[in-house]
Amino acid sequence: MNFKDIVYERCDYDSIKGIYEKALADIRSSEKFEDLKASIEGLNKTRVHLQTMKELASIKYSINTKDDFYMAENEYWDEYGPLYQDLDYNLYQTLLKIDYKDQIIGEYGQQFYGLMECNVKSFSKEIIGLLQEENKLMSEYTALLASAKIDFDGRICNLSDMNLYMESLDDKVREEAIRAHTHFFEENEARFDQIFDRLVKIRHQMALKMGYKSFVDLGYYRMQRTDYNRDMVANLRKNVLVKYGKKAQDLYDDQAKRIGRDKIDYFCEKIEFLDGNAEPQGSSEEIFEAGRAMYSSLSEETKEFFEFLLSRGLFDVEARENKAMGGYCTVLPEYRMPFIFANFNGTVDDIDVLTHEAGHAFQMYMSRHINMPELIFPTLDSCEIHSMSMEFFTYPWMDFFFGQDVEKYKTYHYGAAIKFLPYGCLVDHFQHEIYENPDMTPEQRKKTWSRLEKNYLPYRDYGDLEILNRGGYWYRQGHIFKDPFYYIDYVLAQICALNFYEKMQEDFDIAWNDYLKICKLGGKYSFFNLVKAGNLPNPFDLNR
C-alpha cells in the first residue's frame, strides 16, 4: 500500500475502552499462559491500529499545521492521548500483578517487562488532565515555530529555508540571514518563555502528584531507562568534556585557519571552507535516486529497504509554508511501514535525511517481524545508534551526492559529530537544573543556560546578538520543550556511532554485520544489552 492511500479515521474512545476491558477480564481469568497470550495478541490488533491512526494524524498535521481537519485531529489526540495511555496503563498493571511473570519474560523478554514497569511508574490517572495540557502546549510550540514567515531575498522563508542563507559565503548575506533568523526568536521571546514556563510547572506538578521529589525522576521513567540513573549521566557529561572538549576546540581552531579567521564566532560558525561548504548536487528527486544507488550498493537488505520506501511514498521532505520544522522518522505499525519527515533546504542536512532518518527507518524495516508494539522501536537511547551509525556507514558513497566535494563533506561531518558531544551534554545538564529548580523565572533560566554554555562551549561567541548573549539560544531546541531528557541519548548514540566508524575502518564487513544484528533486534534489548550485542564499548565507560 502507498502512504497516500492509507485512510485515516478517528478512533472512538468508548469502543476502544470496551475492547480493552474485555481483554483485561480475559487476561485476569486465564487458567493457562496460552490463553493469556492469545488475549494479549488479540488486544494487540486494536493497540496497533490505535497507534497507527495516532501517528498518521501526527504526520498529516506536521505536513500542514494549518490544515483545518488535521488541526482538529491533533487537538483530539492531545486530549485523548492520555486517556488511551490510561488503557495501556491498566494493561501493564494487570500483567505485572498476575502470576505469569516468568512466562511473560520468557515469551516477550526482560526488556518488555522492564518497559511495563517504567510505564506504570510514569503514569497515573491523577495526571491525565496535566498530560492533556502538556500536549496542547507542545503543539503550541510546534505551531509557533511553523508560523515563521521571514521576508528574505525576495521570498517568504520559514526557519528551515533560512539555513541556506546562513551558510552563504557572502558575509553580508550570511549576517543578515542570521540576524533575521535570530529576530524571529527575539520577537517571540515572551511566547517561548510562557510556553516553557507552563511546561515546567505542569511537569513538576505531575511529579509531585506521583510522589516524586522532582520531574527528573519521573522524566527518567518516561524515557524508559532501565540501565542507568542521573548520577551515571552526570558522570558521563564530565567524561565527555574530558575526552572531547579539547578535541572540539581544536576542530574549531582548524576551521578558523581554513577560512582565514582568528577564531570562529557565531556569524561564521557554519562556514567550513573559504570556497564554500560541501553542497548536495541535484534536485530532491535526483538526491533520492542517488540514495537508491547508494543503498543498492551497500547491502541486499538496504537495497530492498530503500526500494520499499520509494515505491510506497514513505517520505515528505520538501520545505513548505506552514509545515512543521525539523525532521523525524516514525512507524505505522499496522502496515509495518516507516515514514520519514524532513525539510530539504539545499544544505548537507538534506543528505542527513538519507542517512540519519533512513537509519531509523532501516531499523524499523529490519524489525518489522516483531509483533509486540512496544518492541518494534527501541528506547530512544538505542534507536539513535542506528541513525547516527548509518551516517558513517554511508561514507563510501558520499561522492554520489557531493562529487569532488566529498572530502569536504567528510571533514565537516566527522567534525560536527565531535563538536556535537559537548553541546548535547549542555542541553541535558540545562534540563536537570531546570527541573530540579522549577520555580526559576524565565530570566533565571536564560542565565542558567549562559552559565552552563560557558562551561561546555567556551568558544561560542554570539557577537552583538543580544538575545543569544542573554541565554536564549535554547528556544530553537525542540527537544527541550517536547522531549525532556531525550538529548543525552544522542550523546550516547554518537559515541557508539564513532565506535562503529573505528570498526568499519578496520573491517567494514564485520562492523556492518554487527550493525545489522542490532537493527534486527528492534526494541527487544535494553541500551546496555544492545550495545553489548553490537560488540561496542559501553559509553558510560568512556574514560576507563
Summary of the structure (lengths in Angstrom):
residues: 544
radius of gyration: 23.2
end to end distance: 49.8
largest distance: 76.0
contacts: 1774
relative contact order: 0.11
helix: 70%
strand: 4%
